[in-house]
Amino acid sequence: MRNGKILAFGLAAALGTSAAQAQWVVSDPGNLAQGIINMAENIAHTSKTAVNTAESFAETVKIYEQAKRYYDALKSVNNLVRDARKVQEIILMTGEVSDIYVTNFGKMMDDENFSPEELDAIAFGYTKLLEESNGVLQDLKQVINVSTLSMTDKDRMDVVDGCYRNMRRYRNLVGYYTNRNIAVSFLRARKKNDLDRVMRLYGKADAKYW
């Protein structure tokens, strides 16, 4: 059961439970992780409930900038126990999903190749992907929930492994979704002989998308 105890400790630390916080000397991954989780949940909620896309995104950027310090700090944490490393990576991918969205959708908002209706649709797609990735975090939390204390070590590891695979898939989907939308702008810009402007906005595009 030793690995199970180590894993439970690591999960508790990474997900912000108070019992484990005193064990950390150099940093506090628990609070850092919870900051990222809160950021992702707030961004998804704001994007889902807002009526005006521009106003929604402005609020999203504000939430992201306020919480980004947690994301940057957790990336520098090196003293997690072995069994919590994958948990840290799951939470970092949550922050990365938000980072991809905020960075690239901000550029799309300044891109005349997208209509307001298209931007609304793109924002909706990002919101759905954010919601799905946040759902993975809820699955992850079940391994330290009091109602699941009877889980075996293998059960807990299976949950962590499954969450890791799912979060990696959503992170990759967000990247793919972003590239496909940017590809639309490149195609439209090429038809208008306006590639230079679009390349300055987004950087050099991957040829396979356009």
Backbone as ProteinMPNN parsed JSONL, in Angstrom:
{"seq_chain_A": "MRNGKILAFGLAAALGTSAAQAQWVVSDPGNLAQGIINMAENIAHTSKTAVNTAESFAETVKIYEQAKRYYDALKSVNNLVRDARKVQEIILMTGEVSDIYVTNFGKMMDDENFSPEELDAIAFGYTKLLEESNGVLQDLKQVINVSTLSMTDKDRMDVVDGCYRNMRRYRNLVGYYTNRNIAVSFLRARKKNDLDRVMRLYGKADAKYW", "coords_chain_A": {"N_chain_A": [[0.814, -1.212, 0.0], [2.191, 1.131, 0.076], [2.811, 2.659, -2.254], [0.283, 3.51, -2.888], [-0.288, 5.234, -0.764], [1.632, 7.196, -1.198], [0.796, 8.13, -3.685], [-1.777, 9.097, -3.077], [-1.08, 11.14, -1.334], [0.361, 12.771, -3.093], [-1.6, 13.484, -4.953], [-3.382, 14.847, -3.319], [-1.802, 17.017, -2.619], [-1.339, 18.178, -5.113], [-3.889, 18.892, -5.908], [-4.747, 20.638, -4.008], [-5.625, 20.147, -1.318], [-5.95, 20.775, 2.169], [-4.619, 19.235, 4.07], [-2.218, 18.292, 3.07], [-0.665, 20.475, 2.517], [1.217, 21.456, 4.343], [3.384, 19.846, 4.016], [4.984, 20.753, 2.002], [7.947, 22.409, 1.219], [9.574, 24.154, -0.375], [7.771, 25.257, -2.225], [4.245, 25.716, -2.987], [2.445, 23.632, -4.401], [-0.213, 22.834, -4.264], [-1.934, 25.109, -3.876], [-1.172, 26.505, -6.168], [-2.013, 24.781, -8.215], [-4.774, 24.766, -7.737], [-5.346, 27.373, -8.362], [-5.015, 27.373, -11.147], [-7.03, 25.58, -11.878], [-9.291, 27.01, -11.007], [-9.076, 29.195, -12.722], [-9.537, 28.008, -15.273], [-12.16, 27.068, -14.946], [-13.543, 29.467, -14.466], [-13.079, 30.862, -16.852], [-14.4, 29.207, -18.716], [-17.021, 29.402, -17.733], [-17.527, 32.166, -17.981], [-17.302, 32.502, -20.769], [-19.384, 30.94, -21.615], [-21.721, 32.104, -20.62], [-21.819, 34.743, -21.449], [-23.171, 37.35, -23.528], [-22.206, 39.087, -25.458], [-19.56, 38.648, -27.593], [-17.077, 40.016, -27.775], [-16.981, 41.478, -25.353], [-17.093, 39.335, -23.626], [-14.669, 38.039, -24.199], [-12.839, 39.948, -23.415], [-13.224, 39.911, -20.66], [-12.444, 37.301, -20.215], [-9.698, 37.418, -20.852], [-8.868, 39.05, -18.764], [-9.347, 37.372, -16.537], [-7.581, 35.301, -17.186], [-5.06, 36.608, -17.194], [-4.873, 37.345, -14.524], [-4.603, 34.876, -13.31], [-2.454, 33.657, -14.492], [0.013, 33.684, -13.277], [-0.062, 31.534, -11.536], [-0.021, 29.39, -13.274], [2.478, 29.727, -14.567], [4.123, 29.484, -12.316], [3.627, 26.865, -11.398], [4.71, 25.402, -13.466], [7.363, 25.531, -12.92], [7.808, 23.99, -10.723], [9.613, 21.465, -9.197], [9.73, 19.573, -7.219], [7.782, 17.657, -6.822], [6.368, 14.573, -5.649], [7.061, 11.36, -7.084], [4.736, 9.936, -8.022], [2.915, 11.937, -8.331], [3.624, 13.408, -10.482], [2.418, 13.014, -13.003], [-0.089, 13.964, -12.43], [0.458, 16.659, -12.027], [1.144, 17.317, -14.662], [-1.292, 16.961, -15.946], [-2.791, 19.062, -14.859], [-1.263, 21.214, -15.699], [-1.69, 21.009, -18.434], [-4.319, 21.781, -18.518], [-4.054, 24.509, -17.971], [-2.623, 25.101, -20.268], [-4.478, 24.723, -22.301], [-6.207, 26.892, -21.839], [-4.353, 28.913, -22.311], [-3.715, 28.586, -25.056], [-6.187, 29.175, -26.171], [-6.708, 31.894, -25.287], [-4.465, 33.289, -26.304], [-4.561, 32.875, -29.125], [-7.244, 33.361, -29.946], [-7.469, 36.012, -29.352], [-5.912, 37.124, -31.386], [-7.455, 36.386, -33.566], [-9.666, 37.972, -33.139], [-8.736, 40.364, -34.04], [-8.554, 40.009, -36.687], [-9.519, 40.674, -39.883], [-10.462, 38.82, -41.625], [-12.335, 37.21, -40.49], [-15.77, 37.067, -39.801], [-18.108, 38.712, -37.525], [-20.058, 36.835, -36.801], [-18.766, 34.435, -37.342], [-16.695, 34.565, -35.501], [-18.172, 34.387, -33.151], [-19.017, 31.722, -33.393], [-16.56, 30.378, -33.359], [-15.669, 31.042, -30.788], [-17.613, 29.721, -29.305], [-16.943, 27.078, -29.883], [-14.423, 26.881, -28.645], [-15.263, 27.225, -26.003], [-16.768, 24.905, -25.526], [-14.753, 22.956, -25.687], [-13.174, 23.756, -23.541], [-14.944, 23.275, -21.433], [-15.156, 20.481, -21.584], [-12.519, 19.699, -21.026], [-12.31, 20.644, -18.423], [-14.036, 18.907, -17.223], [-12.512, 16.622, -17.062], [-10.853, 17.196, -14.935], [-12.636, 17.023, -12.816], [-13.088, 14.288, -12.814], [-10.546, 13.483, -12.066], [-10.397, 14.373, -9.442], [-11.871, 12.529, -8.069], [-10.305, 10.477, -7.121], [-9.29, 11.195, -4.724], [-11.428, 11.732, -3.237], [-13.526, 11.433, -0.367], [-15.413, 9.452, -0.55], [-14.296, 7.55, -2.128], [-12.313, 6.169, -0.881], [-11.958, 3.479, -0.661], [-10.853, 2.586, -2.96], [-8.496, 0.687, -4.84], [-4.857, 0.658, -5.182], [-4.291, 0.237, -7.873], [-6.719, 0.986, -9.034], [-6.712, 3.74, -8.514], [-4.431, 4.573, -9.946], [-5.266, 3.891, -12.492], [-7.336, 5.726, -12.878], [-5.892, 8.148, -12.849], [-4.187, 7.719, -15.071], [-6.101, 7.508, -17.105], [-7.263, 10.064, -17.007], [-5.059, 11.573, -17.714], [-4.612, 10.764, -20.384], [-7.016, 11.624, -21.551], [-6.964, 14.399, -21.06], [-4.695, 15.135, -22.478], [-5.594, 14.563, -25.027], [-7.655, 16.471, -25.319], [-6.152, 18.789, -25.104], [-4.62, 18.562, -27.445], [-6.697, 18.628, -29.298], [-7.62, 21.246, -28.994], [-5.405, 22.631, -29.951], [-5.398, 21.7, -32.61], [-7.924, 22.586, -33.481], [-7.531, 25.327, -33.298], [-5.487, 25.711, -35.23], [-6.849, 24.926, -37.54], [-8.814, 26.905, -37.761], [-7.231, 29.19, -38.049], [-6.119, 28.527, -40.467], [-8.204, 28.991, -42.236], [-8.225, 31.774, -42.368], [-5.719, 32.197, -43.571], [-6.138, 31.055, -46.091], [-8.132, 32.722, -47.126], [-6.763, 35.125, -47.085], [-4.756, 34.623, -48.917], [-6.178, 34.496, -51.297], [-6.883, 37.146, -51.514], [-4.497, 38.316, -51.86], [-3.105, 39.036, -49.535], [-1.348, 37.95, -47.749], [0.948, 38.681, -46.317], [0.164, 40.413, -44.239], [-1.435, 38.726, -42.656], [0.379, 36.783, -41.941], [2.084, 38.261, -40.36], [0.403, 38.67, -38.245], [-0.22, 36.094, -37.194], [2.122, 34.64, -37.385], [4.356, 32.322, -39.017], [2.61, 29.976, -40.888], [1.753, 26.494, -40.637], [2.268, 24.535, -43.388], [0.692, 22.294, -43.938], [-1.875, 22.836, -43.16], [-2.914, 24.633, -44.87]], "CA_chain_A": [[0.0, 0.0, 0.0], [3.016, 2.334, 0.184], [2.637, 3.488, -3.435], [-1.03, 4.127, -2.8], [-0.197, 6.36, 0.158], [2.401, 8.241, -1.872], [-0.049, 8.685, -4.723], [-2.835, 9.875, -2.439], [-0.45, 12.367, -0.849], [0.697, 13.601, -4.242], [-2.836, 14.017, -5.506], [-3.905, 15.845, -2.384], [-0.964, 18.202, -2.729], [-1.523, 18.812, -6.408], [-5.244, 19.406, -6.054], [-4.982, 21.735, -3.101], [-6.25, 19.844, -0.039], [-5.203, 21.447, 3.23], [-3.836, 18.308, 4.885], [-0.897, 18.051, 2.507], [0.066, 21.692, 2.216], [2.325, 21.663, 5.262], [4.504, 18.996, 3.642], [5.785, 21.374, 0.968], [8.908, 23.329, 1.815], [10.028, 25.168, -1.312], [6.645, 25.904, -2.891], [2.939, 25.21, -2.592], [1.774, 23.195, -5.625], [-1.649, 22.718, -4.066], [-2.576, 26.385, -4.18], [-0.901, 26.827, -7.563], [-2.898, 23.953, -9.037], [-6.153, 25.218, -7.57], [-5.457, 28.614, -9.109], [-5.199, 27.03, -12.554], [-8.362, 24.986, -11.988], [-10.255, 28.103, -10.903], [-8.984, 29.972, -13.951], [-10.201, 27.29, -16.352], [-13.596, 27.044, -14.686], [-14.064, 30.822, -14.631], [-13.065, 31.195, -18.276], [-15.479, 28.456, -19.36], [-18.296, 29.968, -17.285], [-17.669, 33.487, -18.585], [-17.512, 32.341, -22.202], [-20.676, 30.287, -21.845], [-22.86, 32.915, -20.198], [-21.78, 36.099, -22.008], [-23.954, 37.584, -24.739], [-21.349, 39.78, -26.407], [-18.291, 37.917, -27.689], [-15.949, 40.906, -27.482], [-16.964, 41.726, -23.923], [-16.765, 38.053, -22.993], [-13.245, 37.749, -24.329], [-12.118, 40.91, -22.577], [-13.289, 39.377, -19.295], [-11.626, 36.086, -20.232], [-8.291, 37.834, -20.783], [-8.638, 39.544, -17.409], [-9.251, 36.183, -15.678], [-6.357, 34.586, -17.546], [-3.88, 37.358, -16.748], [-4.825, 37.29, -13.068], [-4.249, 33.534, -12.852], [-1.315, 33.118, -15.226], [1.157, 33.495, -12.386], [-0.149, 30.173, -11.004], [0.396, 28.503, -14.355], [3.932, 29.854, -14.718], [4.791, 28.986, -11.116], [3.538, 25.403, -11.319], [5.625, 24.838, -14.453], [8.728, 25.533, -12.382], [7.885, 23.115, -9.552], [10.368, 20.248, -9.487], [9.849, 18.71, -6.047], [6.625, 16.782, -6.641], [6.686, 13.161, -5.541], [7.013, 10.701, -8.386], [3.402, 9.556, -8.457], [2.105, 13.134, -8.587], [4.125, 14.099, -11.671], [1.419, 12.976, -14.066], [-1.162, 14.855, -12.005], [0.919, 18.015, -12.341], [1.075, 17.505, -16.102], [-2.705, 17.116, -16.289], [-3.215, 20.407, -14.493], [-0.566, 22.134, -16.592], [-2.371, 20.981, -19.73], [-5.511, 22.616, -18.351], [-3.591, 25.879, -18.184], [-2.193, 25.263, -21.656], [-5.699, 24.882, -23.097], [-6.611, 28.294, -21.686], [-3.319, 29.729, -22.935], [-3.901, 28.5, -26.507], [-7.418, 29.911, -26.482], [-6.564, 33.334, -25.084], [-3.448, 33.832, -27.207], [-4.928, 32.826, -30.538], [-8.515, 33.998, -30.222], [-7.199, 37.442, -29.339], [-5.455, 37.481, -32.734], [-8.599, 36.241, -34.476], [-10.539, 39.127, -32.944], [-8.148, 41.472, -34.807], [-8.387, 39.519, -38.055], [-10.674, 41.055, -40.691], [-10.919, 37.679, -42.42], [-13.424, 36.545, -39.777], [-16.95, 37.897, -39.525], [-18.556, 38.599, -36.124], [-20.773, 35.566, -36.615], [-17.765, 33.364, -37.302], [-15.999, 34.669, -34.214], [-19.081, 33.813, -32.156], [-18.988, 30.266, -33.545], [-15.247, 29.916, -32.906], [-15.666, 31.163, -29.327], [-18.46, 28.637, -28.799], [-16.151, 25.846, -29.965], [-13.429, 26.914, -27.564], [-15.955, 27.046, -24.729], [-17.105, 23.485, -25.38], [-13.52, 22.222, -25.4], [-12.803, 24.098, -22.17], [-15.846, 22.56, -20.529], [-14.788, 19.073, -21.599], [-11.246, 19.515, -20.315], [-12.584, 20.837, -17.002], [-14.662, 17.676, -16.751], [-11.45, 15.672, -16.726], [-10.389, 17.527, -13.586], [-13.597, 16.468, -11.866], [-12.786, 12.854, -12.738], [-9.292, 13.328, -11.336], [-10.629, 14.624, -8.023], [-12.535, 11.411, -7.414], [-9.355, 9.544, -6.519], [-9.004, 11.59, -3.345], [-12.701, 11.994, -2.583], [-13.717, 10.553, 0.784], [-16.269, 8.322, -0.912], [-13.549, 6.587, -2.934], [-11.151, 5.712, -0.124], [-11.81, 2.034, -0.793], [-10.218, 2.272, -4.238], [-7.176, 0.071, -4.744], [-3.793, 1.421, -5.82], [-4.457, 0.115, -9.323], [-7.872, 1.804, -9.408], [-6.301, 5.137, -8.517], [-3.519, 4.792, -11.058], [-6.058, 3.824, -13.72], [-8.031, 7.003, -13.01], [-4.895, 9.151, -13.226], [-3.761, 7.453, -16.443], [-7.206, 7.846, -17.991], [-7.371, 11.524, -17.033], [-3.911, 12.088, -18.469], [-4.872, 10.532, -21.81], [-8.125, 12.477, -21.992], [-6.547, 15.795, -21.084], [-3.77, 15.307, -23.602], [-6.413, 14.576, -26.242], [-8.322, 17.768, -25.418], [-5.123, 19.794, -25.41], [-4.301, 18.434, -28.861], [-7.865, 19.071, -30.055], [-7.637, 22.706, -28.973], [-4.368, 23.045, -30.885], [-5.855, 21.407, -33.97], [-9.041, 23.499, -33.736], [-6.935, 26.642, -33.515], [-4.791, 25.717, -36.513], [-7.819, 24.856, -38.627], [-9.437, 28.219, -37.898], [-6.237, 30.097, -38.615], [-5.954, 28.138, -41.866], [-9.247, 29.68, -42.996], [-7.756, 33.131, -42.605], [-4.632, 32.154, -44.54], [-6.707, 30.79, -47.412], [-8.813, 33.94, -47.565], [-5.744, 36.146, -47.322], [-4.042, 34.304, -50.156], [-7.051, 34.885, -52.414], [-6.896, 38.614, -51.585], [-3.096, 38.756, -51.934], [-2.904, 39.746, -48.267], [-0.697, 36.984, -46.869], [1.953, 39.293, -45.442], [-0.494, 40.928, -43.03], [-1.893, 37.614, -41.834], [1.56, 36.114, -41.391], [2.565, 39.092, -39.254], [-0.53, 38.505, -37.136], [-0.179, 34.756, -36.596], [3.389, 33.956, -37.561], [4.412, 31.424, -40.158], [1.643, 28.879, -40.769], [2.146, 25.153, -41.037], [1.749, 24.368, -44.74], [-0.27, 21.2, -44.06], [-3.209, 23.325, -42.854], [-3.425, 25.532, -45.912]], "C_chain_A": [[0.856, 1.274, 0.0], [2.83, 3.242, -1.023], [1.299, 4.191, -3.418], [-1.013, 5.327, -1.897], [0.558, 7.525, -0.471], [1.538, 8.932, -2.91], [-1.125, 9.569, -4.117], [-2.29, 11.192, -1.914], [-0.177, 13.322, -1.997], [-0.523, 14.242, -4.848], [-3.398, 15.104, -4.612], [-3.114, 17.134, -2.491], [-1.241, 18.945, -4.026], [-2.895, 19.436, -6.571], [-5.65, 20.352, -4.94], [-5.67, 21.391, -1.805], [-5.369, 20.348, 1.081], [-4.278, 20.51, 3.986], [-2.41, 18.168, 4.378], [-0.068, 19.313, 2.388], [1.284, 21.886, 3.111], [3.553, 20.847, 4.885], [5.435, 19.672, 2.634], [6.67, 22.454, 1.579], [9.213, 24.484, 0.866], [8.866, 25.938, -1.914], [5.358, 25.237, -2.452], [2.161, 24.79, -3.833], [0.264, 23.104, -5.479], [-2.381, 23.994, -4.433], [-2.358, 26.788, -5.633], [-1.85, 26.073, -8.475], [-4.336, 24.434, -8.94], [-6.374, 26.537, -8.306], [-5.702, 28.364, -10.588], [-6.593, 26.45, -12.781], [-9.43, 26.076, -11.943], [-10.267, 28.947, -12.17], [-9.766, 29.302, -15.077], [-11.711, 27.282, -16.176], [-14.216, 28.419, -14.9], [-14.11, 31.242, -16.095], [-14.208, 30.489, -19.0], [-16.835, 29.049, -19.001], [-18.542, 31.324, -17.947], [-17.991, 33.382, -20.07], [-18.897, 31.782, -22.501], [-21.846, 31.22, -21.591], [-22.908, 34.302, -20.848], [-22.589, 36.185, -23.3], [-23.071, 38.179, -25.832], [-19.973, 39.122, -26.424], [-17.104, 38.787, -27.316], [-15.839, 41.175, -25.986], [-16.598, 40.465, -23.149], [-15.278, 37.791, -23.045], [-12.41, 38.709, -23.501], [-12.105, 40.433, -21.125], [-12.448, 38.121, -19.167], [-10.151, 36.411, -20.099], [-7.948, 38.311, -19.382], [-8.466, 38.368, -16.434], [-7.931, 35.463, -15.916], [-5.122, 35.303, -17.006], [-3.743, 37.332, -15.233], [-4.306, 35.941, -12.568], [-2.984, 32.983, -13.502], [-0.098, 32.894, -14.33], [1.14, 32.095, -11.76], [0.363, 29.17, -12.031], [1.91, 28.54, -14.521], [4.676, 29.275, -13.517], [4.764, 27.461, -11.051], [4.463, 24.738, -12.332], [7.037, 24.719, -13.914], [8.888, 24.626, -11.167], [8.569, 21.802, -9.927], [10.371, 19.241, -8.344], [8.596, 17.889, -5.774], [7.084, 15.336, -6.48], [6.412, 12.49, -6.87], [5.598, 10.447, -8.887], [2.504, 10.752, -8.735], [2.543, 13.856, -9.853], [3.081, 14.13, -12.774], [0.224, 13.865, -13.729], [-0.785, 16.302, -12.315], [0.781, 18.288, -13.836], [-0.365, 17.679, -16.573], [-3.157, 18.544, -16.029], [-2.524, 21.448, -15.364], [-1.221, 22.16, -17.966], [-3.669, 21.767, -19.682], [-5.158, 24.075, -18.57], [-3.193, 26.122, -19.623], [-3.386, 25.438, -22.586], [-6.173, 26.327, -23.036], [-5.633, 29.218, -22.392], [-3.476, 29.753, -24.449], [-5.11, 29.32, -26.932], [-7.199, 31.409, -26.409], [-5.593, 33.942, -26.092], [-3.947, 33.928, -28.637], [-6.266, 33.486, -30.842], [-8.373, 35.517, -30.174], [-6.729, 37.928, -30.701], [-6.597, 37.397, -33.73], [-9.552, 37.422, -34.355], [-10.041, 40.338, -33.742], [-8.004, 41.14, -36.289], [-9.647, 39.815, -38.863], [-11.188, 39.926, -41.583], [-12.023, 36.881, -41.734], [-14.56, 37.527, -39.535], [-17.311, 37.779, -38.051], [-19.276, 37.295, -35.846], [-19.805, 34.392, -36.536], [-16.994, 33.383, -35.992], [-16.864, 34.124, -33.087], [-19.014, 32.29, -32.18], [-17.665, 29.686, -33.047], [-15.17, 29.958, -31.384], [-16.494, 30.057, -28.693], [-17.692, 27.315, -28.807], [-15.101, 25.768, -28.88], [-14.094, 26.641, -26.211], [-16.294, 25.581, -24.495], [-15.866, 22.659, -25.043], [-13.028, 22.512, -23.986], [-13.664, 23.34, -21.169], [-15.462, 21.088, -20.441], [-13.489, 18.825, -20.833], [-11.43, 19.721, -18.82], [-13.256, 19.615, -16.402], [-13.643, 16.616, -16.374], [-10.942, 15.93, -15.315], [-11.34, 16.993, -12.525], [-13.396, 14.971, -11.709], [-11.532, 12.611, -11.912], [-9.516, 13.457, -9.836], [-11.237, 13.414, -7.309], [-11.553, 10.459, -6.732], [-8.956, 9.962, -5.114], [-10.278, 11.957, -2.594], [-12.921, 10.985, -1.469], [-14.547, 9.322, 0.428], [-15.541, 7.264, -1.726], [-12.319, 6.075, -2.203], [-10.922, 4.213, -0.246], [-11.169, 1.622, -2.111], [-8.845, 1.646, -4.005], [-6.145, 0.993, -5.407], [-3.952, 1.403, -7.338], [-5.628, 0.967, -9.8], [-7.471, 3.275, -9.503], [-5.385, 5.446, -9.702], [-4.267, 4.76, -12.389], [-6.804, 5.129, -13.963], [-7.064, 8.086, -13.477], [-4.471, 8.967, -14.681], [-4.849, 7.833, -17.443], [-7.378, 9.352, -18.12], [-6.243, 12.137, -17.85], [-4.145, 11.93, -19.971], [-5.955, 11.473, -22.329], [-7.715, 13.945, -22.065], [-5.581, 16.067, -22.221], [-4.537, 15.375, -24.922], [-7.105, 15.927, -26.408], [-7.333, 18.883, -25.719], [-4.773, 19.766, -26.889], [-5.463, 18.891, -29.741], [-7.936, 20.599, -30.116], [-6.578, 23.26, -29.928], [-4.788, 22.846, -32.328], [-6.969, 22.363, -34.38], [-8.517, 24.905, -34.038], [-6.273, 26.725, -34.882], [-5.761, 25.686, -37.689], [-8.508, 26.204, -38.835], [-8.47, 29.23, -38.498], [-6.025, 29.804, -40.099], [-6.989, 28.812, -42.759], [-8.809, 31.098, -43.344], [-6.642, 33.159, -43.644], [-5.163, 31.931, -45.95], [-7.399, 32.033, -47.97], [-7.81, 35.041, -47.889], [-5.005, 35.888, -48.631], [-4.866, 34.704, -51.375], [-7.064, 36.399, -52.61], [-5.486, 39.187, -51.712], [-2.714, 39.557, -50.693], [-2.183, 38.865, -47.244], [0.262, 37.642, -45.886], [1.326, 39.779, -44.139], [-0.888, 39.8, -42.088], [-0.717, 36.882, -41.206], [2.169, 36.937, -40.258], [1.682, 38.907, -38.02], [-0.323, 37.177, -36.425], [1.204, 34.123, -36.582], [3.306, 33.012, -38.736], [3.484, 30.242, -39.942], [2.263, 27.566, -41.201], [1.469, 24.848, -42.367], [0.672, 23.29, -44.833], [-1.699, 21.671, -43.77], [-3.75, 24.269, -43.909], [-2.648, 25.353, -47.209]], "O_chain_A": [[0.315, 2.378, -0.068], [2.703, 4.457, -0.867], [1.181, 5.329, -3.873], [-1.643, 6.341, -2.2], [0.183, 8.686, -0.305], [1.537, 10.159, -3.015], [-1.358, 10.678, -4.597], [-2.938, 12.233, -2.027], [-0.441, 14.521, -1.903], [-0.493, 15.415, -5.22], [-3.837, 16.151, -5.088], [-3.686, 18.223, -2.457], [-1.361, 20.17, -4.047], [-3.045, 20.415, -7.302], [-6.785, 20.826, -4.922], [-6.273, 22.283, -1.207], [-4.145, 20.345, 0.947], [-3.246, 20.949, 4.496], [-1.49, 17.949, 5.166], [1.141, 19.224, 2.174], [2.29, 22.436, 2.662], [4.649, 21.118, 5.375], [6.559, 19.213, 2.433], [6.209, 23.298, 2.348], [9.124, 25.651, 1.249], [8.961, 27.152, -2.098], [5.372, 24.307, -1.646], [1.288, 25.534, -4.279], [-0.465, 23.275, -6.455], [-3.335, 23.969, -5.21], [-3.255, 27.35, -6.262], [-2.425, 26.65, -9.399], [-5.04, 24.502, -9.947], [-7.466, 26.789, -8.815], [-6.503, 29.057, -11.214], [-7.26, 26.789, -13.759], [-10.364, 26.069, -12.745], [-11.325, 29.366, -12.639], [-10.563, 29.95, -15.755], [-12.456, 27.467, -17.138], [-15.307, 28.521, -15.461], [-15.057, 31.895, -16.531], [-14.905, 31.103, -19.807], [-17.703, 29.184, -19.863], [-19.646, 31.595, -18.418], [-18.859, 34.097, -20.57], [-19.504, 32.114, -23.519], [-22.864, 31.135, -22.279], [-23.944, 34.966, -20.798], [-22.678, 35.222, -24.061], [-23.186, 37.807, -26.999], [-19.301, 39.048, -25.395], [-16.209, 38.331, -26.605], [-14.751, 41.111, -25.414], [-15.887, 40.521, -22.146], [-14.683, 37.369, -22.054], [-11.383, 38.32, -22.945], [-11.087, 40.543, -20.443], [-11.811, 37.894, -18.138], [-9.432, 35.768, -19.334], [-6.87, 38.017, -18.867], [-7.553, 38.37, -15.608], [-7.248, 35.065, -14.972], [-4.239, 34.671, -16.427], [-2.629, 37.301, -14.709], [-3.649, 35.87, -11.53], [-2.494, 31.931, -13.089], [0.722, 32.016, -14.598], [2.198, 31.529, -11.484], [1.084, 28.229, -11.699], [2.551, 27.492, -14.605], [5.728, 28.654, -13.671], [5.761, 26.836, -10.692], [4.95, 23.633, -12.093], [7.822, 23.901, -14.393], [9.99, 24.504, -10.632], [8.15, 21.117, -10.86], [10.953, 18.165, -8.476], [8.36, 17.468, -4.641], [8.066, 14.918, -7.094], [5.631, 12.985, -7.682], [5.294, 10.714, -10.049], [1.432, 10.592, -9.32], [1.899, 14.822, -10.261], [2.881, 15.164, -13.411], [-0.399, 14.445, -14.617], [-1.608, 17.074, -12.805], [0.349, 19.37, -14.232], [-0.631, 18.454, -17.492], [-3.82, 19.16, -16.863], [-3.132, 22.455, -15.728], [-1.3, 23.214, -18.596], [-4.081, 22.354, -20.683], [-5.871, 24.797, -19.267], [-3.396, 27.215, -20.151], [-3.323, 26.207, -23.546], [-6.502, 26.919, -24.063], [-6.044, 30.203, -23.007], [-3.383, 30.815, -25.065], [-5.067, 30.057, -27.917], [-7.477, 32.122, -27.374], [-5.871, 34.994, -26.668], [-3.77, 34.957, -29.289], [-6.415, 34.11, -31.892], [-9.085, 36.228, -30.883], [-7.101, 39.02, -31.131], [-6.706, 38.227, -34.632], [-10.172, 37.831, -35.337], [-10.822, 41.228, -34.081], [-7.404, 41.9, -37.049], [-10.716, 39.278, -38.572], [-12.23, 40.064, -42.224], [-12.588, 35.967, -42.336], [-14.342, 38.665, -39.12], [-16.87, 36.842, -37.386], [-19.121, 36.713, -34.772], [-20.007, 33.465, -35.752], [-16.678, 32.33, -35.439], [-16.359, 33.475, -32.171], [-18.96, 31.645, -31.133], [-17.642, 28.64, -32.399], [-14.666, 29.025, -30.758], [-16.115, 29.515, -27.654], [-17.778, 26.531, -27.862], [-14.905, 24.719, -28.267], [-13.549, 25.916, -25.379], [-16.125, 25.073, -23.386], [-15.929, 21.761, -24.204], [-12.523, 21.618, -23.307], [-13.159, 22.825, -20.172], [-15.444, 20.512, -19.354], [-13.377, 17.855, -20.084], [-10.777, 19.048, -18.022], [-13.076, 19.314, -15.222], [-13.879, 15.809, -15.475], [-10.634, 14.991, -14.581], [-10.906, 16.561, -11.457], [-13.516, 14.438, -10.607], [-11.46, 11.648, -11.148], [-8.901, 12.739, -9.047], [-11.131, 13.291, -6.089], [-11.952, 9.705, -5.844], [-8.349, 9.178, -4.385], [-10.224, 12.432, -1.46], [-12.552, 9.819, -1.6], [-14.392, 8.267, 1.044], [-16.096, 6.198, -1.993], [-11.379, 5.597, -2.836], [-9.826, 3.725, 0.029], [-10.963, 0.432, -2.353], [-8.124, 2.032, -3.085], [-6.491, 1.959, -6.087], [-3.772, 2.422, -8.004], [-5.545, 1.601, -10.851], [-7.842, 3.969, -10.45], [-5.552, 6.463, -10.376], [-3.941, 5.513, -13.306], [-6.903, 5.593, -15.099], [-7.375, 8.852, -14.389], [-4.403, 9.935, -15.439], [-4.565, 8.407, -18.494], [-7.611, 9.861, -19.216], [-6.448, 13.102, -18.586], [-3.904, 12.86, -20.741], [-5.826, 12.047, -23.411], [-8.07, 14.651, -23.01], [-5.645, 17.12, -22.856], [-4.183, 16.14, -25.819], [-7.143, 16.471, -27.511], [-7.626, 19.802, -26.483], [-4.642, 20.814, -27.521], [-5.247, 19.474, -30.803], [-8.269, 21.174, -31.153], [-6.822, 24.241, -30.63], [-4.565, 23.713, -33.173], [-6.964, 22.89, -35.493], [-9.016, 25.581, -34.937], [-6.47, 27.696, -35.613], [-5.532, 26.336, -38.709], [-8.757, 26.599, -39.974], [-8.848, 30.031, -39.353], [-5.782, 30.714, -40.891], [-6.695, 29.164, -43.901], [-8.997, 31.561, -44.469], [-6.616, 34.04, -44.503], [-4.686, 32.554, -46.899], [-7.259, 32.351, -49.151], [-7.986, 35.794, -48.847], [-4.67, 36.821, -49.361], [-4.324, 35.192, -52.367], [-7.235, 36.883, -53.728], [-5.303, 40.404, -51.676], [-2.086, 40.612, -50.785], [-2.376, 39.009, -46.037], [0.373, 37.204, -44.741], [1.888, 39.581, -43.062], [-0.702, 39.898, -40.875], [-0.805, 36.415, -40.07], [2.709, 36.376, -39.303], [2.161, 38.981, -36.888], [-0.257, 37.131, -35.196], [1.437, 33.167, -35.842], [2.264, 32.923, -39.384], [3.565, 29.574, -38.911], [3.178, 27.532, -42.023], [0.243, 24.895, -42.468], [-0.181, 23.356, -45.718], [-2.649, 20.964, -44.106], [-4.915, 24.665, -43.854], [-2.936, 26.025, -48.199]]}, "name": "protein", "num_of_chains": 1, "seq": "MRNGKILAFGLAAALGTSAAQAQWVVSDPGNLAQGIINMAENIAHTSKTAVNTAESFAETVKIYEQAKRYYDALKSVNNLVRDARKVQEIILMTGEVSDIYVTNFGKMMDDENFSPEELDAIAFGYTKLLEESNGVLQDLKQVINVSTLSMTDKDRMDVVDGCYRNMRRYRNLVGYYTNRNIAVSFLRARKKNDLDRVMRLYGKADAKYW"}
